[in-house]
């Protein structure tokens, strides 16, 4: 569905409303040009609603997400280098330190200069673009557990984020992420 279709449907609806007003009121509206103005205003308003829906879809993914198993919280926001694309940064780790008590670092990164950086603050999702309503792809997914970068896509639906990462587009794995506040609400509701 394109942006024009909802506006066109709404303009036709406005015309039907004017038609339902009856022949006398309709003639007055047509004679004064009010019908054209009403249809144009209605179509413009509906176009604005359609654009607002696009922003709403983008905002569905923007924000904080708890990874599967609540191991970390990742925040999606426009990428610094390309505001039209989205990136996801680790904000929080369940286990901030490794088994020896040291801060967890990006030790599996193939770039030796990056191995000592903290996992908190790194982008693990880079360059995603919305390719269909609620679907984001075309970027890279970095896995700090093995230091590899994968292709993948994200689907946002009914308050969950499904992240699918693939190696060679053949070997794929899917995780379901949730908003941290939704996880907390669910636990509270269950009385745990």
C-alpha positions, 0 to 999 in steps of 0.5 A: 500500500502506498501513501497515496492510496489512503488519501485517495480513499479518504477523498472518495469518502469525503465526496460520498459524504457531500453526495449524501448531503442531498442535491440542493446542498451539493449544488450549493457546495459545488457552485461555491467551490466548497466541494473541491476545497473540502475534498482537498482538505480531507485528502491533505489531512489523510495524507498527514495521517498516512505520514504519521503512520509511517513515523509510528511504524518507525517508532515501534522499533525505536527504544529499548528492548530486552534480549532473549533471556534478559541478558542485555538491553539494546536501544534502537535509534537512528544511526549517527552516520545515516539518520535514515537507518537504525542502529542498536546499541548495548545499554546494559548487561545482566552480567557486566563482569566476566567470571574473573570479575573484570569488565566484559569486553569485546574479546572475540572481535577480529579487530585486535584494537577493539578487543579491549572495549567494553561491550556496553556502548557498542552497536550490535545492529547497524544500518537497518532500513524498513523494507516493509511495514514492521520489517527492517533489513539490509544492515549488519548484526554483530554477535559479541559472543563469537565476534562475527557479523551476520546479515539479518532482519527484524520483524516488529509485531504485537509488542515483540521484536523478532531478530533473525541473523543468518550466516551465508543466508543458510544458517539462521537463528531467530531470537524474540526480544521484548520491551523491558517494561513489558517483561516487568509487567508480565512478571508482576502480573504473574505474582512472581 
